[in-house]
Amino acid sequence: MKVVISVDMEGVCGVASWVQVSPPEFGGLVNPAEYQSARERMTLEAAAAAHGALAAGATDVLVNDSHDTMRNLIPELLPDTVRFTSGNDKPLSMVQGVQETGVGALLFVGYHARAGTMHAPLAHTWNGFIRNVRVNGVDTGEYGLNALLAGHYGVPVVFASGDDIAMREISAELGHQVLTVAVKEGLSSFAAVHLHPREAQRRIREGAEQAVRAAAHAQPYTTHWPATCELSFDHQARADQCERVPGVSRVNPTTVSWESPNAFHLFQTFRMLARVAEVRLNA
């Protein structure tokens, strides 16, 4: 069985500030030493999940760099037998690889809570200006969008690690078939109590192994199709731009809506609207 690991950075042990997760391209936000430490821990947590999957019998493991520029992983710290992806223009973005033949499980590592979640470190959805995503009346985050897209290809989510609040959100939406490992306890948007990194990695490895062993009994995540989708922003100007896209309608000053026949359409429409909404507010 093939396994895909989607690894983000905000949910990684030891991370609680945007400074830590900002690649060098962002200039003023970045602290090179803190970012380097965060990407090392990100890679080691992905490696721990990969070791667990391999111990459970996975025949192929693909680690998908899913944070920001998606050029954060340090390949030399990964197990020798895995493949990895890099670059942020991947067709399936954070879950690139689930479309491959033979993939039987998707694992989330370093995941965070959705935008607007209280006390959750670095909670957001996709970028800094999306305030909410709702699918058939269910508020969701990156984890839900990614799980739906994986489900489109028949791949279930079986494992997730990150902060404790994100893990509760994932369990509530995706169900208890997803084995979750909390590597930190959220105190606020920019504070957390963390496990020691080696302990976090140990728990991730053990959890991933257990989850992959049980993957044959897991069901892909889905919803009712066609699905009604809503996207809310921090400013009405962003909704102004999205309203001009054919098939998209205005719900209220900051929210737009559309209907999707399947998860692939939903995900790609979401990505397109997120890009369309990147308008200067001081124009």
N, C-alpha and C positions, 0 to 999 in steps of 0.2 A: 504493500500500500504506500502511495505517495502522501506526504504531509507538507502543507504550506504553513509557514510561520510568518505572521504579519507583526512586525515589531515597530512600535512607536517609541517616543522618548519621554513625553510628559509624565507617564505613569511609572517610570523606572525608579528604583530605589535610590534615595539621595537627591532626587530632583524636586525643587519646589519654587523655582524662579524662572522667568522667561530668559534671563541672562544665561542660565545654564544650557538652555536648549536652542539658542540662537546661533546658527552657523556663521562663519566669518563674513559672509556677504552682507550681513546686517549691520556692520560697522559699529555704531554707537551702543547697541544692545549687547554686543558680544564681549565675553571675558574669555580669552583663549584657553586659559588653564581650566576654568570651570567647564567650558564646553567639551574640552578634550576628556576630562574625567567622566562627564555624562555620557559621551559616546562610547567610552570604554565599558562603562557599566551596562549601557544599552546592548552592546555587542555580547558581553558576557552573559546577560540574561537570555538573549536569543540563543547563544551557544548552549546554555543550560537546558532550554526547551528542546533544542535539537538533540542533545545527548539523551534526554528522556524519551523522545520519539524514536530514536534509533534503538534504544534499549528495549522498547516495546515492540520492535520488529518492523519499523518503517523501512522500506526499501529505498526510498528517495526522500530527501528533505530539502525543500527550497525555502530559504530565508529571504523575505521580502522587506527591504528597507522602506518604511512607511512614514518617516518623519520629514516634514518640510521639504527640503531640497532632495530628500531621499538619497543622499550621498554621505551618510553618517557612519555606517558600519565600518569596522576595522576587520577586513576579511581574515587576516592572519590569526585572529582570536577565535574564529569559528572552527568547528570540527573539520578535519581534512576532507571528509566525504560529502559535505553539503554543497549545494549550489546557492547562489545569492543573486538578488537583483539590485540595481541602483539606477538613479535617474527618476525625475518626477513627471515625465511625460508618458508613463506607462498606460496602456489602454484600460486596465482595470485598477490602476492606482494602488491603493493600500492592500488589495487582495490579488495582485497580479500572480498568476500561476494556478488559481483554482480552476481555470478553464482547461488545464491539461488533462489528458486521459489518465485515469487511474488514481486521481486524488481522492482520498477518503476522509480527510480531516483538515480543519483549519484551526490554528492556534493563534490567539491574540497575546502579545507580550508588550508590556509598557503602556497599556491603555489607560485612558482618563475618562472622567465623567463628561456628560453633555453640557453644552452651554447653559448658563444660568443656575447650575447646581450649587447650592450653598455648601460652604466649608470644604469643597473638593479642590485639591491643588490643581491649578492651571486648567480648570474646566473650560472647555470650548468645543465648538463643532466646526471643524475644517479651517476656519480663519477667525479673525478678531471681530468681524461685523455680523456674522450670522447669529441670530438670537434663538432660533428654534427651528427644528424640522419635525413635521408631523406626518405620519403615514397612516391613513385610515383612522385618524383620531388618536393615534399613539405617538406621544412625544419621544423622540429618539436622538441618538448621537451618531458618531462615526461607527461605533460598534454595531448599531442596528442596520445602518446603510450597508456596511460591509458584510454583515451576516445575510442580509437579503440577497445581495449580489452573489455571494457564495452559494446560497440556496438555489439560485437560478441555474447553477451548474450541478446541483445535486450534492453539494459539499456541506456537511454540518460543522458548526463551531463546537469544539469539544473542550476548550481550555481558554482561560484568560487570566492574566496577571496585571496588577496595577494598584492604584490606591483603593482603600476599603470601600469608599463611596461609589466609585466606578464599578467595583465588583458587585455591589448590591444592585445597581442599575442593570447591569448585564444579566444577573440572575433573574431579576424581575421581568425583563423583556424576553430573554432568550430561553429561560427555563433552567431547571437544576441539572439538566444533562450537561451543562457547561461547568466543568470543575474550575473553581476560581481560587486564586492565591493572592492575598493582599500583602504587598511588600512595604506598605506604609499606611499610616492612619492620618487622614486629613484633619487639619486643625482650622484652616482657612484657605483662601485662594492662593496664598503664598507661604504656607507653613504646613509641616507634617512631622509626625514621629515615624522614623524609619527603622526597619530591621538593619542589621549589619549586612552589607552587600553579599558576603559569602553565604550567610544564612538565607537571604532572599533567593540567591541562585540555587541553593540546595533544595528549597521548597519548590521552586519552579521546575527543576529537573524531576523531582519526585512526582509532582502534580501532572506534568506533561506525560510522563511514562504511564501513569494510571489512566489518564484521559485517552491516550492513543490506544491503550489496550482495550478500552471500552467503546471505541469509536464505531465499531460495527453495528452497535445498537442505537446510535444517535440518529436523529432525524434532521434534515436540512430545515433552516428557519424560513418561513414564508408568511404571507398575508393573503387577504382576499384580492383577487385581480378581476377587473381593473381596479387600481388603487387610487384614492384621492390623496394628493400630496400637497402640503403647505410648507412654505419657506418664509421665515420672518427675519427682518433685518433691524439694524440699529437706527436706520434713518429712512425716511420716506423716499429720498432721492434714489436709493438703490432699487426699491420696488418700482419707481417710475420707469427705470431702464428695463427691468424684467417684464413689466406689463406689455411692452412692445413686441415681445417674442410671440409668434403665432402659437396658439394653444394655451397660453398662459393668461390667467385672469387675476384681477385685483380683489382681494378679500377685505382688506382694510388698509389704512395708510402705509403700514410697514410690512404687509404680508401679501404674498401672491400664491396662486394655486394652479395645479394642472392635474391631469389624469394620465396614469401610466398603465399600459397593458401588461407589463412584466417588470421584473427588477432591473434588468439591463437598461431598459428605457428610463426607469426612475433614476437610476444612478447617473447615467450620462446626462439627463436633463438637469439634475441637481448640479453636477459639475459645471455645465454650461452656464446656468443661472448664477452660480457663485462667481464665475468669471465676468459675466455681463454686469454684475452688481458692483464691480470694482471701479466705482466712479469717484472722482475728486469731489469732496463735499464743499470745498471753498472755491468752486469754479465761478 
